[in-house]
């Protein structure tokens, strides 16, 4: 009977499920991973809910880094950030496949394996979105001096952006909110960024996050006027613009907000 390990949609949750599946040492195809809320019951399957634990996730992380290397870990980590409900199954399949080859560190070259191909595609999609957002994120200064930005990404890219902007603005206090998941990446000047759920934030956030500094309001006005001024109507090419700047990013960009 196939065992399906049900986990939360997080790195810790998925890695905890991988830990349990690996510990049971089931053969390939005899186990799987499903994300809570996306389980479709199948015949002749046993379902086990897995509680996420940092210790289990850390053990899996050490196992991947030690046996498969940084590059494979990068692909698996990014795949786990995807919105795809089948990501857990693909990650487990990739790890089980790596166990069968002579050079497991080269598992990502075995794209003929469906699980490896899936992980590669998910990793690339997450990486592409995170890369685009490093250029499309628009910070605005709140009245308390904190830099704040809203994003509505398809995938869970906050951890990718946290590392990028910590390097760019190490001495600034800033926050980025994922409106689709009610999560924040928060950075305090001189310290490392942290990931926070909106329910853990104190007070009424929406009111405080809408209070811009006087200088910020003036700068936004000037920036929009600048963008309008340099635009040449006769040379506008909406199709080309959408290729470089998809419509879904624009509601959170200063120059497109009216």
C-alpha positions in Angstrom: 0.0 0.0 0.0 1.3 3.4 -1.0 1.9 5.9 1.9 1.1 9.6 1.3 2.8 12.0 3.7 0.6 15.2 4.1 2.5 18.3 5.1 2.2 22.1 5.4 3.1 24.3 2.4 6.4 25.5 3.7 10.1 24.5 3.4 10.0 23.1 7.0 6.8 21.2 6.3 8.0 19.6 3.0 11.4 18.7 4.4 9.8 17.2 7.5 7.7 15.0 5.1 10.8 14.0 3.2 12.5 13.1 6.5 9.6 10.7 7.4 9.5 9.2 3.9 13.3 8.7 3.9 13.2 7.2 7.3 10.7 4.6 6.3 13.0 3.5 3.4 10.2 2.7 1.1 11.0 1.9 -2.5 10.4 4.4 -5.3 6.7 4.7 -6.1 5.6 3.3 -2.7 5.5 6.7 -1.0 4.5 10.3 -1.9 4.1 13.8 -0.5 1.0 15.9 -0.7 0.4 19.5 0.4 -2.4 20.2 2.9 -5.5 21.4 1.2 -4.6 19.8 -2.2 -5.0 16.1 -1.3 -7.1 14.1 -3.7 -7.9 10.7 -2.1 -6.8 7.6 -4.0 -7.6 4.0 -3.6 -5.2 1.7 -1.8 -3.3 4.6 -0.2 -2.5 5.3 3.5 -2.4 9.0 4.5 -0.3 10.3 7.3 -0.2 13.9 8.5 3.3 15.1 9.3 3.9 17.9 11.8 6.6 20.2 10.7 9.7 20.2 12.9 12.9 22.3 12.5 15.1 19.4 13.6 13.8 17.2 10.8 14.0 19.9 8.2 17.6 20.7 9.2 18.5 17.0 9.0 17.2 16.8 5.4 19.0 20.0 4.5 22.3 18.6 5.8 21.7 15.4 3.9 21.1 17.2 0.6 24.1 19.5 1.0 26.4 16.8 2.2 25.5 14.1 -0.4 24.2 16.1 -3.4 25.8 19.5 -3.1 24.9 23.2 -3.1 23.6 23.2 -6.7 21.1 20.4 -6.2 20.0 22.0 -2.9 19.4 25.3 -4.7 17.1 23.6 -7.2 15.2 21.7 -4.5 14.8 24.7 -2.2 13.5 26.9 -5.1 11.1 24.1 -6.2 9.7 23.9 -2.6 8.9 27.7 -2.9 6.7 27.0 -5.9 2.9 27.3 -5.9 2.6 23.9 -7.6 0.8 21.3 -5.5 2.9 18.5 -6.9 6.2 19.9 -5.7 6.6 17.6 -2.7 6.1 14.6 -4.9 8.7 15.8 -7.4 11.2 16.6 -4.6 10.9 13.2 -3.0 11.1 11.5 -6.4 14.3 13.4 -7.3 16.0 12.5 -4.0 15.0 8.8 -4.4 16.3 8.9 -8.0 19.7 10.4 -6.8 20.1 7.3 -4.6 20.3 5.0 -7.6 23.0 6.7 -9.7 26.7 6.6 -9.4 27.2 10.4 -9.3 24.2 11.7 -7.2 25.6 15.2 -7.3 24.7 15.3 -11.0 21.1 14.3 -10.5 19.8 17.5 -12.1 21.4 16.5 -15.4 19.0 13.5 -15.5 16.1 15.4 -17.0 14.7 12.2 -18.5 13.4 11.4 -15.1 10.0 13.1 -14.7 10.6 14.1 -11.1 14.0 15.7 -11.9 12.4 17.5 -14.9 9.6 18.8 -12.6 12.0 20.1 -10.0 14.1 21.8 -12.6 11.1 23.5 -14.2 9.7 24.7 -10.8 13.1 26.0 -9.7 13.5 27.9 -12.9 10.0 29.5 -12.6 10.6 30.6 -9.0 14.1 31.9 -9.8 12.8 33.9 -12.8 10.0 35.5 -10.8 12.4 36.4 -7.9 14.8 37.9 -10.4 12.1 40.0 -12.0 10.9 41.3 -8.6 14.4 42.4 -7.6 13.8 45.1 -10.3 10.1 45.6 -10.0 9.8 46.1 -6.2 9.0 49.7 -5.3 9.8 50.8 -1.8 8.0 53.7 -0.3 9.0 55.6 2.9 6.5 55.6 5.7 6.1 58.4 8.1 8.1 56.5 10.7 11.1 56.2 8.2 10.6 52.5 7.4 10.9 51.5 3.7 7.8 49.4 2.7 6.8 47.5 -0.4 3.8 45.4 -1.5 4.1 42.4 -3.9 1.6 39.9 -5.2 3.8 37.0 -6.5 2.7 33.6 -7.8 5.3 31.8 -5.8 6.8 32.1 -2.3 9.7 34.3 -3.2 10.0 36.4 0.0 13.1 34.5 1.2 14.8 35.1 -2.1 14.1 38.8 -2.0 15.2 39.0 1.7 18.7 37.9 0.8 18.9 40.2 -2.1 17.7 43.4 -0.4 19.6 42.7 2.8 22.8 43.0 0.6 21.5 46.1 -1.1 20.2 47.9 2.0 22.0 46.6 5.0 21.7 49.8 7.0 18.0 50.5 6.3 14.8 49.4 8.1 12.6 47.8 5.5 9.7 45.5 5.0 8.2 43.6 2.0 4.7 42.2 2.2 3.4 39.2 0.1 -0.3 40.2 -0.1 -1.2 36.8 -1.5 0.0 34.9 1.6 -0.2 37.6 4.4 3.5 37.3 5.0 6.3 39.8 5.5 10.1 39.8 5.2 11.3 42.3 7.8 14.8 43.7 8.0 16.2 45.8 10.9 19.2 48.0 10.2 22.4 46.0 10.7 20.7 42.7 11.4 19.5 39.7 9.3 16.1 39.6 7.7 13.3 37.5 9.2 10.1 36.0 7.9 6.9 37.0 9.8 3.2 36.1 9.4 0.9 39.0 9.3 -1.1 37.6 12.3 2.1 38.0 14.4 2.5 41.7 13.6 1.2 44.0 16.3 -1.6 46.5 15.9 -3.6 47.7 12.8 -1.2 47.3 10.0 -3.1 48.7 7.1 -3.5 52.1 8.7 0.1 52.4 9.6 1.4 51.1 6.2 -0.6 53.7 4.3 0.9 56.7 6.1 3.6 58.0 3.8 6.2 60.6 4.7 5.7 64.0 3.1 8.9 63.6 1.2 7.7 60.3 -0.2 4.4 61.6 -1.5 6.3 64.5 -3.3 8.8 62.1 -4.7 6.1 59.7 -6.0 4.4 62.6 -7.7 7.6 63.7 -9.3 8.5 60.2 -10.4 5.1 59.7 -12.2 5.5 63.1 -13.9 9.0 62.1 -15.1 7.7 58.8 -16.5 4.9 60.6 -18.3 7.2 63.2 -19.6 9.8 60.9 -21.2 7.1 58.7 -22.8 6.7 59.2 -26.6 3.1 58.4 -27.5 3.9 57.8 -31.2 6.5 55.1 -30.2 4.4 53.3 -27.6 4.4 49.5 -28.1 2.1 47.8 -25.5 3.0 44.3 -26.7 6.7 44.9 -26.3 6.2 46.5 -22.9 4.3 43.5 -21.6 7.2 41.3 -22.7 9.5 43.2 -20.4 7.0 44.2 -17.7 4.0 41.8 -17.4 0.7 43.4 -16.3 0.5 41.5 -13.1 3.5 43.4 -11.6 2.2 46.9 -12.3 -0.5 47.5 -9.6 2.4 47.6 -7.0 4.7 49.9 -9.1 4.7 53.6 -8.3 4.7 54.7 -12.0 1.5 52.8 -12.8 -0.5 53.8 -9.7 -2.8 56.8 -10.3 
